[in-house]
Amino acid sequence: MTTTESRPTTTTPPDAEKSQATKETLEDYTLRFAPRSYRRWTPMVVATTALGGIAYMADFSIGAGIGLAHGTGNALVAIAVAAVVIFVTGFPLAYYGARYNIDLDLITRGSGFGYYGSVLTSVIFASFTFIFFALEGSIMAQGLKLGLGLPLWLGYAVSTLMVIPLVIFGMKALSKLQVWTTPVWLVLMIAPLVYLIADDPGTVDRFLSYAGTDGEGGVNPASVLLGAGVCLSLIAQIGEQIDYLRFMPPKTGANKRGWWTAVIMAGPGWVVLGALKQAIGVFLAVYIIAGVGATAAPEPIRQFKGAFDAMMPSWLVIPLAVALVVISQIKINVTNAYSGSLAWTNSFTRVTRHYPGRMVFVLVNLGFALALMEADMFSFLNSILGFYSNCAIAWVVTVATDIGVNKYLLKLSPLQPEFRRGMLYAVNPVGTVAFVAASGLSIAMYFHALGDTLQPYSPVAAAVIAFALTPLMAIVTKGRYYLRRTGDGIDEPLLDAAGNPSAVTLDCHVCHQPYERPDLAACATHGAAVCSLCLSTDKGGDHVLPAQPIAG
């Protein structure tokens, strides 16, 4: 049962309380734990909403780019290798996000990085969102140019501006958008592929035998790893999945099967659909390359126009191809804009101790994305993704290793995630050192600093170094830099009897609003409860609890 502390003597006027409640709904609990009272969706609705963001068309371009360069055999092995890595590393992150109802930045804080140390990874994740927003916006602009004759620069602007109204209302609006558009998107994507294979089985043979531009054929490690490095740039997609999974309902005996199914499907399971789309991208690029050339073959609008040409009247081809691209772009870019705004807001608020609101950073993220589009990022897509993947791999592998190894095997990292200011050290060397070393060395390899022979192995280096250094640093430091305190000064337990975050509510004595127990700590000067956002914006640190000696 939910209980509430009695209100303090000084209360907020009813209109102000209503305004604050409305703001929290719009902001989707940007910097804090997502309360049980807000999480009213079923596991399958949350999973469907999260998977709706996987409708992006970039997978078709990524797969096509790898296949055309290295051949089908190398591309398929590269896609499979990357998918395995993404699934394995994404599983513990998805579980923590869904179980404890916090986003990946909040998970990262308590999983080896510290309160300020995770600002670095927040910026990396924010970069992921605007890079992929720009990529999807470029694809939509290509579709609008082909279908409506719009110049690319105008198409870029249209694809950017149209998502703003959709992303304002956060999870409540996004859940409806994704649920209703997913069936249409699936039919438009799968139908042409099935038709081509059924109508001309020879397309499969031509696809499987395609040798790539080097003409050598066969599977070789260098080509596989170069291709996998591009695919692994998508490893940070798990952050966007968690931005939805944090709204999962509590796991109970009654919903346990559905809860786990939803977490696996919408968490690490996203990569199954992603890998399939990449393979389809190779197939369609090989199918149309003779007609459009190697330069245009990676463009999804060209791929689906070629597929639709084979199965329906010509007057219907362009409208359907454009509809597929537009639906896909909207579905993913509302997620990119939404997740990017969360990441930027998290970083900015911690550094400046000022909370400007999530919508400010929706516009900032869209500005970065539009600049990339106008710079024609699509023409050097694989280079951007290959470089970016080194940072993303180092980050995700570090956090996943901290959860899987340091928490569960070595028992050096606290099992329950912590994100509140005052409870964490500013910087934890465990994750920070592992991440900086892994990303730094792998980037050096990517830019040939260690020789041409090692260059294709930069993604492997990022993963291996992060995986090895994370437990090593925990052992060296004996886990002493994870928690600044063991207790937060409130007697009420953080978890209920089932191990879910407690739904007990207490009033924050600073903003005079009720929040659920995991979002609160005791105030250093008053002893009463204070919420995590008021702690984050406390410029003088008056409310932040002092450090507490920790044994061992």
KENUMAR-691343 format. One record per residue (C-alpha): residue in three letters; x negated, z negated, y negated. Coordinates in steps of 0.02 Angstrom, whole numbers. Example, Ala and Ser with C-alpha at 12.3 -4.5 7.8 and 13.67 -1.06 7.14 Angstrom:
2
{residu=ala; u=-615; w=-390; v=225}
{residu=ser; u=-684; w=-357; v=53}
This chain:
552
{residu=met; u=0; w=0; v=0}
{residu=thr; u=-61; w=42; v=-175}
{residu=thr; u=-81; w=-106; v=-290}
{residu=thr; u=-116; w=-114; v=-475}
{residu=glu; u=-200; w=-244; v=-582}
{residu=ser; u=-94; w=-312; v=-723}
{residu=arg; u=-119; w=-219; v=-886}
{residu=pro; u=-239; w=-288; v=-1014}
{residu=thr; u=-168; w=-359; v=-1175}
{residu=thr; u=-220; w=-206; v=-1275}
{residu=thr; u=-127; w=-58; v=-1201}
{residu=thr; u=-126; w=125; v=-1240}
{residu=pro; u=37; w=190; v=-1318}
{residu=pro; u=151; w=282; v=-1195}
{residu=asp; u=124; w=450; v=-1281}
{residu=ala; u=-64; w=430; v=-1270}
{residu=glu; u=-51; w=384; v=-1086}
{residu=lys; u=54; w=538; v=-1053}
{residu=ser; u=-72; w=645; v=-1146}
{residu=gln; u=-215; w=572; v=-1044}
{residu=ala; u=-123; w=601; v=-881}
{residu=thr; u=-90; w=781; v=-930}
{residu=lys; u=-273; w=805; v=-975}
{residu=glu; u=-330; w=736; v=-806}
{residu=thr; u=-215; w=861; v=-720}
{residu=leu; u=-285; w=1006; v=-821}
{residu=glu; u=-463; w=947; v=-796}
{residu=asp; u=-439; w=924; v=-608}
{residu=tyr; u=-542; w=763; v=-607}
{residu=thr; u=-696; w=859; v=-658}
{residu=leu; u=-824; w=719; v=-655}
{residu=arg; u=-746; w=598; v=-535}
{residu=phe; u=-672; w=560; v=-367}
{residu=ala; u=-508; w=653; v=-334}
{residu=pro; u=-375; w=517; v=-312}
{residu=arg; u=-256; w=510; v=-166}
{residu=ser; u=-108; w=511; v=-285}
{residu=tyr; u=-157; w=688; v=-341}
{residu=arg; u=-198; w=755; v=-168}
{residu=arg; u=-23; w=804; v=-111}
{residu=trp; u=-66; w=966; v=-21}
{residu=thr; u=-67; w=985; v=168}
{residu=pro; u=-234; w=1024; v=253}
{residu=met; u=-181; w=1205; v=284}
{residu=val; u=-131; w=1235; v=102}
{residu=val; u=-301; w=1169; v=46}
{residu=ala; u=-389; w=1279; v=176}
{residu=thr; u=-290; w=1434; v=126}
{residu=thr; u=-329; w=1404; v=-57}
{residu=ala; u=-514; w=1381; v=-20}
{residu=leu; u=-522; w=1536; v=89}
{residu=gly; u=-433; w=1638; v=-44}
{residu=gly; u=-595; w=1635; v=-142}
{residu=ile; u=-680; w=1728; v=1}
{residu=ala; u=-586; w=1885; v=-49}
{residu=tyr; u=-733; w=1940; v=-155}
{residu=met; u=-796; w=2119; v=-136}
{residu=ala; u=-980; w=2075; v=-156}
{residu=asp; u=-999; w=2057; v=32}
{residu=phe; u=-962; w=2242; v=54}
{residu=ser; u=-1098; w=2286; v=-73}
{residu=ile; u=-1222; w=2163; v=1}
{residu=gly; u=-1197; w=2225; v=178}
{residu=ala; u=-1205; w=2407; v=122}
{residu=gly; u=-1364; w=2379; v=22}
{residu=ile; u=-1452; w=2299; v=171}
{residu=gly; u=-1388; w=2429; v=295}
{residu=leu; u=-1435; w=2579; v=189}
{residu=ala; u=-1610; w=2510; v=159}
{residu=his; u=-1653; w=2443; v=331}
{residu=gly; u=-1532; w=2522; v=453}
{residu=thr; u=-1380; w=2456; v=544}
{residu=gly; u=-1475; w=2361; v=679}
{residu=asn; u=-1580; w=2262; v=555}
{residu=ala; u=-1429; w=2233; v=443}
{residu=leu; u=-1320; w=2162; v=582}
{residu=val; u=-1457; w=2045; v=644}
{residu=ala; u=-1494; w=1990; v=465}
{residu=ile; u=-1310; w=1955; v=433}
{residu=ala; u=-1297; w=1854; v=595}
{residu=val; u=-1454; w=1751; v=557}
{residu=ala; u=-1394; w=1709; v=383}
{residu=ala; u=-1220; w=1665; v=447}
{residu=val; u=-1290; w=1540; v=572}
{residu=val; u=-1397; w=1454; v=439}
{residu=ile; u=-1251; w=1447; v=316}
{residu=phe; u=-1132; w=1377; v=447}
{residu=val; u=-1252; w=1241; v=507}
{residu=thr; u=-1300; w=1183; v=333}
{residu=gly; u=-1123; w=1196; v=265}
{residu=phe; u=-1042; w=1086; v=397}
{residu=pro; u=-1105; w=914; v=340}
{residu=leu; u=-1075; w=958; v=157}
{residu=ala; u=-896; w=1013; v=189}
{residu=tyr; u=-861; w=857; v=291}
{residu=tyr; u=-924; w=741; v=154}
{residu=gly; u=-826; w=832; v=20}
{residu=ala; u=-664; w=826; v=118}
{residu=arg; u=-686; w=650; v=188}
{residu=tyr; u=-738; w=566; v=25}
{residu=asn; u=-649; w=683; v=-99}
{residu=ile; u=-796; w=723; v=-211}
{residu=asp; u=-878; w=889; v=-258}
{residu=leu; u=-1050; w=949; v=-209}
{residu=asp; u=-1133; w=886; v=-367}
{residu=leu; u=-1070; w=710; v=-334}
{residu=ile; u=-1127; w=725; v=-153}
{residu=thr; u=-1299; w=785; v=-209}
{residu=arg; u=-1323; w=635; v=-325}
{residu=gly; u=-1316; w=512; v=-180}
{residu=ser; u=-1401; w=626; v=-53}
{residu=gly; u=-1579; w=618; v=-113}
{residu=phe; u=-1575; w=674; v=-295}
{residu=gly; u=-1516; w=527; v=-401}
{residu=tyr; u=-1399; w=520; v=-550}
{residu=tyr; u=-1499; w=634; v=-664}
{residu=gly; u=-1601; w=723; v=-531}
{residu=ser; u=-1449; w=821; v=-475}
{residu=val; u=-1428; w=898; v=-648}
{residu=leu; u=-1555; w=1028; v=-592}
{residu=thr; u=-1450; w=1079; v=-443}
{residu=ser; u=-1291; w=1079; v=-548}
{residu=val; u=-1370; w=1211; v=-660}
{residu=ile; u=-1420; w=1311; v=-507}
{residu=phe; u=-1242; w=1305; v=-442}
{residu=ala; u=-1172; w=1352; v=-611}
{residu=ser; u=-1291; w=1501; v=-611}
{residu=phe; u=-1223; w=1551; v=-441}
{residu=thr; u=-1046; w=1555; v=-510}
{residu=phe; u=-1084; w=1666; v=-660}
{residu=ile; u=-1199; w=1781; v=-560}
{residu=phe; u=-1060; w=1814; v=-435}
{residu=phe; u=-927; w=1821; v=-571}
{residu=ala; u=-1031; w=1959; v=-651}
{residu=leu; u=-1050; w=2048; v=-484}
{residu=glu; u=-862; w=2044; v=-449}
{residu=gly; u=-823; w=2092; v=-628}
{residu=ser; u=-939; w=2241; v=-612}
{residu=ile; u=-850; w=2296; v=-453}
{residu=met; u=-681; w=2281; v=-539}
{residu=ala; u=-744; w=2380; v=-688}
{residu=gln; u=-800; w=2518; v=-568}
{residu=gly; u=-624; w=2520; v=-497}
{residu=leu; u=-541; w=2526; v=-669}
{residu=lys; u=-656; w=2669; v=-719}
{residu=leu; u=-615; w=2769; v=-563}
{residu=gly; u=-429; w=2731; v=-567}
{residu=leu; u=-386; w=2720; v=-752}
{residu=gly; u=-534; w=2802; v=-838}
{residu=leu; u=-584; w=2644; v=-931}
{residu=pro; u=-765; w=2643; v=-989}
{residu=leu; u=-870; w=2513; v=-898}
{residu=trp; u=-899; w=2404; v=-1051}
{residu=leu; u=-711; w=2387; v=-1076}
{residu=gly; u=-685; w=2356; v=-890}
{residu=tyr; u=-811; w=2214; v=-899}
{residu=ala; u=-715; w=2134; v=-1041}
{residu=val; u=-546; w=2154; v=-954}
{residu=ser; u=-611; w=2078; v=-792}
{residu=thr; u=-679; w=1929; v=-889}
{residu=leu; u=-533; w=1892; v=-1004}
{residu=met; u=-395; w=1910; v=-876}
{residu=val; u=-448; w=1757; v=-775}
{residu=ile; u=-441; w=1633; v=-920}
{residu=pro; u=-251; w=1600; v=-912}
{residu=leu; u=-260; w=1582; v=-723}
{residu=val; u=-401; w=1455; v=-719}
{residu=ile; u=-333; w=1339; v=-854}
{residu=phe; u=-219; w=1242; v=-739}
{residu=gly; u=-343; w=1212; v=-599}
{residu=met; u=-294; w=1173; v=-420}
{residu=lys; u=-105; w=1176; v=-447}
{residu=ala; u=-106; w=1356; v=-508}
{residu=leu; u=-247; w=1416; v=-396}
{residu=ser; u=-164; w=1355; v=-236}
{residu=lys; u=-9; w=1462; v=-273}
{residu=leu; u=-111; w=1614; v=-323}
{residu=gln; u=-219; w=1611; v=-167}
{residu=val; u=-77; w=1579; v=-43}
{residu=trp; u=32; w=1722; v=-108}
{residu=thr; u=-104; w=1855; v=-128}
{residu=thr; u=-200; w=1827; v=34}
{residu=pro; u=-82; w=1924; v=153}
{residu=val; u=-83; w=2077; v=39}
{residu=trp; u=-272; w=2072; v=26}
{residu=leu; u=-295; w=2057; v=215}
{residu=val; u=-184; w=2208; v=251}
{residu=leu; u=-271; w=2318; v=122}
{residu=met; u=-443; w=2269; v=190}
{residu=ile; u=-413; w=2279; v=378}
{residu=ala; u=-292; w=2427; v=393}
{residu=pro; u=-415; w=2566; v=342}
{residu=leu; u=-551; w=2501; v=457}
{residu=val; u=-433; w=2497; v=607}
{residu=tyr; u=-370; w=2672; v=566}
{residu=leu; u=-544; w=2749; v=551}
{residu=ile; u=-602; w=2678; v=717}
{residu=ala; u=-442; w=2729; v=807}
{residu=asp; u=-436; w=2903; v=729}
{residu=asp; u=-620; w=2946; v=754}
{residu=pro; u=-716; w=2835; v=878}
{residu=gly; u=-871; w=2934; v=834}
{residu=thr; u=-883; w=2838; v=672}
{residu=val; u=-938; w=2686; v=773}
{residu=asp; u=-1082; w=2783; v=854}
{residu=arg; u=-1141; w=2850; v=686}
{residu=phe; u=-1131; w=2674; v=614}
{residu=leu; u=-1231; w=2595; v=755}
{residu=ser; u=-1366; w=2730; v=755}
{residu=tyr; u=-1395; w=2735; v=566}
{residu=ala; u=-1582; w=2705; v=538}
{residu=gly; u=-1587; w=2671; v=351}
{residu=thr; u=-1685; w=2756; v=213}
{residu=asp; u=-1852; w=2720; v=296}
{residu=gly; u=-1794; w=2821; v=446}
{residu=glu; u=-1886; w=2713; v=572}
{residu=gly; u=-1738; w=2634; v=662}
{residu=gly; u=-1756; w=2486; v=777}
{residu=val; u=-1756; w=2303; v=732}
{residu=asn; u=-1908; w=2222; v=653}
{residu=pro; u=-1933; w=2045; v=586}
{residu=ala; u=-1983; w=2093; v=409}
{residu=ser; u=-1827; w=2197; v=380}
{residu=val; u=-1716; w=2066; v=459}
{residu=leu; u=-1787; w=1927; v=351}
{residu=leu; u=-1777; w=2030; v=191}
{residu=gly; u=-1595; w=2066; v=230}
{residu=ala; u=-1559; w=1886; v=279}
{residu=gly; u=-1636; w=1827; v=115}
{residu=val; u=-1508; w=1928; v=18}
{residu=cys; u=-1364; w=1863; v=126}
{residu=leu; u=-1427; w=1685; v=107}
{residu=ser; u=-1401; w=1695; v=-81}
{residu=leu; u=-1221; w=1657; v=-32}
{residu=ile; u=-1269; w=1488; v=42}
{residu=ala; u=-1213; w=1403; v=-119}
{residu=gln; u=-1036; w=1467; v=-88}
{residu=ile; u=-1008; w=1304; v=5}
{residu=gly; u=-1003; w=1220; v=-166}
{residu=glu; u=-852; w=1323; v=-215}
{residu=gln; u=-769; w=1284; v=-48}
{residu=ile; u=-795; w=1098; v=-78}
{residu=asp; u=-718; w=1112; v=-251}
{residu=tyr; u=-556; w=1142; v=-154}
{residu=leu; u=-592; w=1036; v=0}
{residu=arg; u=-609; w=880; v=-108}
{residu=phe; u=-419; w=887; v=-123}
{residu=met; u=-393; w=863; v=64}
{residu=pro; u=-271; w=723; v=111}
{residu=pro; u=-338; w=569; v=200}
{residu=lys; u=-387; w=596; v=382}
{residu=thr; u=-268; w=501; v=496}
{residu=gly; u=-229; w=493; v=680}
{residu=ala; u=-75; w=601; v=651}
{residu=asn; u=-161; w=742; v=556}
{residu=lys; u=-334; w=732; v=634}
{residu=arg; u=-328; w=899; v=725}
{residu=gly; u=-259; w=995; v=576}
{residu=trp; u=-379; w=906; v=459}
{residu=trp; u=-532; w=955; v=559}
{residu=thr; u=-469; w=1133; v=584}
{residu=ala; u=-445; w=1153; v=396}
{residu=val; u=-616; w=1078; v=353}
{residu=ile; u=-709; w=1189; v=477}
{residu=met; u=-612; w=1347; v=432}
{residu=ala; u=-623; w=1326; v=244}
{residu=gly; u=-793; w=1240; v=242}
{residu=pro; u=-932; w=1320; v=345}
{residu=gly; u=-806; w=1438; v=425}
{residu=trp; u=-797; w=1543; v=268}
{residu=val; u=-957; w=1629; v=323}
{residu=val; u=-872; w=1704; v=477}
{residu=leu; u=-760; w=1808; v=366}
{residu=gly; u=-904; w=1838; v=247}
{residu=ala; u=-1016; w=1906; v=385}
{residu=leu; u=-876; w=2017; v=449}
{residu=lys; u=-853; w=2090; v=274}
{residu=gln; u=-1039; w=2123; v=259}
{residu=ala; u=-1036; w=2217; v=425}
{residu=ile; u=-883; w=2316; v=366}
{residu=gly; u=-980; w=2357; v=208}
{residu=val; u=-1119; w=2435; v=313}
{residu=phe; u=-990; w=2531; v=415}
{residu=leu; u=-899; w=2602; v=263}
{residu=ala; u=-1061; w=2645; v=172}
{residu=val; u=-1123; w=2744; v=323}
{residu=tyr; u=-952; w=2827; v=335}
{residu=ile; u=-951; w=2889; v=154}
{residu=ile; u=-1137; w=2915; v=119}
{residu=ala; u=-1134; w=3100; v=160}
{residu=gly; u=-998; w=3129; v=31}
{residu=val; u=-1048; w=3015; v=-114}
{residu=gly; u=-1235; w=2987; v=-91}
{residu=ala; u=-1340; w=2830; v=-67}
{residu=thr; u=-1320; w=2772; v=-247}
{residu=ala; u=-1129; w=2761; v=-244}
{residu=ala; u=-1107; w=2711; v=-61}
{residu=pro; u=-1130; w=2522; v=-94}
{residu=glu; u=-987; w=2523; v=-220}
{residu=pro; u=-832; w=2446; v=-137}
{residu=ile; u=-712; w=2554; v=-237}
{residu=arg; u=-798; w=2709; v=-166}
{residu=gln; u=-799; w=2636; v=9}
{residu=phe; u=-612; w=2601; v=13}
{residu=lys; u=-567; w=2761; v=-77}
{residu=gly; u=-658; w=2854; v=62}
{residu=ala; u=-568; w=2753; v=195}
{residu=phe; u=-396; w=2773; v=115}
{residu=asp; u=-427; w=2961; v=95}
{residu=ala; u=-429; w=2978; v=283}
{residu=met; u=-263; w=2891; v=315}
{residu=met; u=-139; w=2923; v=175}
{residu=pro; u=-79; w=3049; v=44}
{residu=ser; u=-203; w=3082; v=-96}
{residu=trp; u=-84; w=3020; v=-232}
{residu=leu; u=-84; w=2847; v=-152}
{residu=val; u=-271; w=2830; v=-124}
{residu=ile; u=-332; w=2781; v=-297}
{residu=pro; u=-190; w=2659; v=-336}
{residu=leu; u=-216; w=2565; v=-172}
{residu=ala; u=-405; w=2560; v=-189}
{residu=val; u=-391; w=2495; v=-367}
{residu=ala; u=-258; w=2368; v=-313}
{residu=leu; u=-374; w=2301; v=-177}
{residu=val; u=-519; w=2283; v=-297}
{residu=val; u=-414; w=2200; v=-433}
{residu=ile; u=-331; w=2076; v=-313}
{residu=ser; u=-500; w=2032; v=-238}
{residu=gln; u=-582; w=2010; v=-407}
{residu=ile; u=-445; w=1896; v=-471}
{residu=lys; u=-446; w=1789; v=-314}
{residu=ile; u=-633; w=1756; v=-319}
{residu=asn; u=-665; w=1753; v=-505}
{residu=val; u=-537; w=1619; v=-543}
{residu=thr; u=-638; w=1517; v=-417}
{residu=asn; u=-804; w=1565; v=-498}
{residu=ala; u=-740; w=1520; v=-671}
{residu=tyr; u=-664; w=1358; v=-608}
{residu=ser; u=-814; w=1298; v=-507}
{residu=gly; u=-937; w=1350; v=-641}
{residu=ser; u=-843; w=1250; v=-772}
{residu=leu; u=-852; w=1096; v=-661}
{residu=ala; u=-1040; w=1115; v=-635}
{residu=trp; u=-1080; w=1143; v=-819}
{residu=thr; u=-969; w=998; v=-873}
{residu=asn; u=-1052; w=883; v=-747}
{residu=ser; u=-1225; w=926; v=-811}
{residu=phe; u=-1184; w=921; v=-996}
{residu=thr; u=-1092; w=754; v=-987}
{residu=arg; u=-1232; w=666; v=-894}
{residu=val; u=-1369; w=729; v=-1010}
{residu=thr; u=-1278; w=706; v=-1176}
{residu=arg; u=-1156; w=566; v=-1125}
{residu=his; u=-1020; w=665; v=-1211}
{residu=tyr; u=-871; w=743; v=-1121}
{residu=pro; u=-813; w=903; v=-1208}
{residu=gly; u=-681; w=950; v=-1078}
{residu=arg; u=-688; w=1076; v=-937}
{residu=met; u=-612; w=1222; v=-1034}
{residu=val; u=-760; w=1230; v=-1153}
{residu=phe; u=-871; w=1274; v=-1006}
{residu=val; u=-748; w=1398; v=-933}
{residu=leu; u=-787; w=1500; v=-1090}
{residu=val; u=-974; w=1466; v=-1078}
{residu=asn; u=-980; w=1524; v=-898}
{residu=leu; u=-880; w=1681; v=-937}
{residu=gly; u=-997; w=1719; v=-1081}
{residu=phe; u=-1149; w=1716; v=-968}
{residu=ala; u=-1059; w=1824; v=-840}
{residu=leu; u=-1007; w=1954; v=-969}
{residu=ala; u=-1185; w=1966; v=-1034}
{residu=leu; u=-1248; w=2001; v=-857}
{residu=met; u=-1117; w=2135; v=-832}
{residu=glu; u=-1159; w=2222; v=-994}
{residu=ala; u=-1342; w=2218; v=-937}
{residu=asp; u=-1289; w=2319; v=-782}
{residu=met; u=-1337; w=2187; v=-655}
{residu=phe; u=-1255; w=2288; v=-516}
{residu=ser; u=-1399; w=2413; v=-520}
{residu=phe; u=-1526; w=2278; v=-471}
{residu=leu; u=-1411; w=2171; v=-367}
{residu=asn; u=-1521; w=2141; v=-214}
{residu=ser; u=-1670; w=2089; v=-322}
{residu=ile; u=-1567; w=1957; v=-413}
{residu=leu; u=-1492; w=1890; v=-252}
{residu=gly; u=-1657; w=1890; v=-159}
{residu=phe; u=-1738; w=1785; v=-295}
{residu=tyr; u=-1589; w=1669; v=-316}
{residu=ser; u=-1574; w=1635; v=-130}
{residu=asn; u=-1738; w=1538; v=-128}
{residu=cys; u=-1670; w=1406; v=-248}
{residu=ala; u=-1500; w=1399; v=-165}
{residu=ile; u=-1573; w=1380; v=11}
{residu=ala; u=-1692; w=1241; v=-44}
{residu=trp; u=-1549; w=1144; v=-124}
{residu=val; u=-1418; w=1160; v=14}
{residu=val; u=-1541; w=1129; v=156}
{residu=thr; u=-1609; w=974; v=67}
{residu=val; u=-1436; w=897; v=46}
{residu=ala; u=-1379; w=946; v=221}
{residu=thr; u=-1538; w=872; v=296}
{residu=asp; u=-1517; w=711; v=198}
{residu=ile; u=-1341; w=693; v=267}
{residu=gly; u=-1378; w=746; v=446}
{residu=val; u=-1551; w=670; v=469}
{residu=asn; u=-1583; w=536; v=338}
{residu=lys; u=-1408; w=461; v=345}
{residu=tyr; u=-1359; w=479; v=527}
{residu=leu; u=-1525; w=484; v=622}
{residu=leu; u=-1653; w=389; v=518}
{residu=lys; u=-1525; w=274; v=435}
{residu=leu; u=-1632; w=276; v=276}
{residu=ser; u=-1500; w=354; v=164}
{residu=pro; u=-1336; w=260; v=133}
{residu=leu; u=-1201; w=330; v=246}
{residu=gln; u=-1066; w=319; v=113}
{residu=pro; u=-1094; w=437; v=-35}
{residu=glu; u=-1125; w=360; v=-205}
{residu=phe; u=-1109; w=449; v=-373}
{residu=arg; u=-1076; w=317; v=-507}
{residu=arg; u=-1196; w=283; v=-649}
{residu=gly; u=-1281; w=117; v=-628}
{residu=met; u=-1270; w=123; v=-439}
{residu=leu; u=-1402; w=260; v=-423}
{residu=tyr; u=-1581; w=279; v=-484}
{residu=ala; u=-1604; w=411; v=-618}
{residu=val; u=-1712; w=516; v=-500}
{residu=asn; u=-1736; w=499; v=-313}
{residu=pro; u=-1901; w=578; v=-257}
{residu=val; u=-1834; w=614; v=-82}
{residu=gly; u=-1724; w=762; v=-126}
{residu=thr; u=-1805; w=806; v=-290}
{residu=val; u=-1980; w=828; v=-218}
{residu=ala; u=-1916; w=920; v=-65}
{residu=phe; u=-1812; w=1038; v=-170}
{residu=val; u=-1946; w=1075; v=-302}
{residu=ala; u=-2080; w=1105; v=-169}
{residu=ala; u=-1969; w=1214; v=-61}
{residu=ser; u=-1899; w=1320; v=-202}
{residu=gly; u=-2066; w=1332; v=-294}
{residu=leu; u=-2167; w=1391; v=-145}
{residu=ser; u=-2034; w=1510; v=-82}
{residu=ile; u=-2016; w=1590; v=-255}
{residu=ala; u=-2205; w=1613; v=-261}
{residu=met; u=-2196; w=1699; v=-93}
{residu=tyr; u=-2051; w=1808; v=-151}
{residu=phe; u=-2154; w=1871; v=-298}
{residu=his; u=-2302; w=1913; v=-182}
{residu=ala; u=-2410; w=1770; v=-248}
{residu=leu; u=-2462; w=1731; v=-69}
{residu=gly; u=-2482; w=1910; v=-14}
{residu=asp; u=-2370; w=2054; v=37}
{residu=thr; u=-2365; w=2002; v=219}
{residu=leu; u=-2281; w=1835; v=183}
{residu=gln; u=-2159; w=1901; v=52}
{residu=pro; u=-2013; w=1935; v=172}
{residu=tyr; u=-2027; w=1758; v=239}
{residu=ser; u=-1984; w=1669; v=76}
{residu=pro; u=-1807; w=1619; v=131}
{residu=val; u=-1878; w=1548; v=293}
{residu=ala; u=-2007; w=1450; v=193}
{residu=ala; u=-1872; w=1379; v=79}
{residu=ala; u=-1771; w=1318; v=228}
{residu=val; u=-1916; w=1251; v=332}
{residu=ile; u=-2002; w=1159; v=188}
{residu=ala; u=-1839; w=1079; v=131}
{residu=phe; u=-1795; w=1029; v=309}
{residu=ala; u=-1966; w=952; v=341}
{residu=leu; u=-1998; w=867; v=173}
{residu=thr; u=-1828; w=784; v=153}
{residu=pro; u=-1847; w=661; v=300}
{residu=leu; u=-2034; w=646; v=268}
{residu=met; u=-2004; w=587; v=89}
{residu=ala; u=-1870; w=466; v=148}
{residu=ile; u=-1993; w=391; v=272}
{residu=val; u=-2133; w=381; v=143}
{residu=thr; u=-2020; w=297; v=13}
{residu=lys; u=-1930; w=193; v=147}
{residu=gly; u=-1766; w=246; v=68}
{residu=arg; u=-1788; w=126; v=-78}
{residu=tyr; u=-1739; w=251; v=-214}
{residu=tyr; u=-1564; w=292; v=-153}
{residu=leu; u=-1471; w=141; v=-222}
{residu=arg; u=-1508; w=44; v=-381}
{residu=arg; u=-1381; w=-85; v=-325}
{residu=thr; u=-1294; w=-125; v=-161}
{residu=gly; u=-1136; w=-195; v=-241}
{residu=asp; u=-1031; w=-131; v=-387}
{residu=gly; u=-960; w=-302; v=-436}
{residu=ile; u=-782; w=-270; v=-375}
{residu=asp; u=-721; w=-367; v=-223}
{residu=glu; u=-592; w=-237; v=-170}
{residu=pro; u=-668; w=-127; v=-32}
{residu=leu; u=-705; w=56; v=-68}
{residu=leu; u=-633; w=116; v=98}
{residu=asp; u=-470; w=74; v=184}
{residu=ala; u=-453; w=20; v=365}
{residu=ala; u=-455; w=204; v=424}
{residu=gly; u=-618; w=239; v=331}
{residu=asn; u=-534; w=342; v=195}
{residu=pro; u=-567; w=308; v=10}
{residu=ser; u=-454; w=166; v=-44}
{residu=ala; u=-296; w=207; v=-142}
{residu=val; u=-292; w=35; v=-226}
{residu=thr; u=-285; w=60; v=-415}
{residu=leu; u=-368; w=-43; v=-552}
{residu=asp; u=-364; w=-22; v=-739}
{residu=cys; u=-518; w=37; v=-833}
{residu=his; u=-539; w=-86; v=-976}
{residu=val; u=-619; w=48; v=-1087}
{residu=cys; u=-490; w=189; v=-1080}
{residu=his; u=-348; w=77; v=-1017}
{residu=gln; u=-298; w=198; v=-878}
{residu=pro; u=-271; w=160; v=-693}
{residu=tyr; u=-393; w=237; v=-570}
{residu=glu; u=-414; w=223; v=-384}
{residu=arg; u=-547; w=104; v=-318}
{residu=pro; u=-689; w=228; v=-277}
{residu=asp; u=-694; w=286; v=-458}
{residu=leu; u=-730; w=113; v=-531}
{residu=ala; u=-869; w=-15; v=-548}
{residu=ala; u=-879; w=-182; v=-636}
{residu=cys; u=-926; w=-182; v=-820}
{residu=ala; u=-1093; w=-264; v=-859}
{residu=thr; u=-1030; w=-353; v=-1016}
{residu=his; u=-847; w=-391; v=-976}
{residu=gly; u=-841; w=-401; v=-786}
{residu=ala; u=-680; w=-299; v=-785}
{residu=ala; u=-671; w=-128; v=-701}
{residu=val; u=-735; w=28; v=-790}
{residu=cys; u=-707; w=207; v=-730}
{residu=ser; u=-845; w=330; v=-687}
{residu=leu; u=-812; w=443; v=-838}
{residu=cys; u=-821; w=298; v=-960}
{residu=leu; u=-985; w=249; v=-877}
{residu=ser; u=-1051; w=427; v=-894}
{residu=thr; u=-1008; w=433; v=-1080}
{residu=asp; u=-1072; w=258; v=-1121}
{residu=lys; u=-1209; w=305; v=-1245}
{residu=gly; u=-1279; w=129; v=-1263}
{residu=gly; u=-1267; w=83; v=-1080}
{residu=asp; u=-1168; w=-74; v=-1124}
{residu=his; u=-1053; w=-56; v=-974}
{residu=val; u=-1186; w=-4; v=-847}
{residu=leu; u=-1230; w=-136; v=-718}
{residu=pro; u=-1414; w=-190; v=-713}
{residu=ala; u=-1529; w=-147; v=-569}
{residu=gln; u=-1521; w=-264; v=-421}
{residu=pro; u=-1668; w=-305; v=-307}
{residu=ile; u=-1639; w=-226; v=-138}
{residu=ala; u=-1721; w=-294; v=17}
{residu=gly; u=-1838; w=-179; v=111}
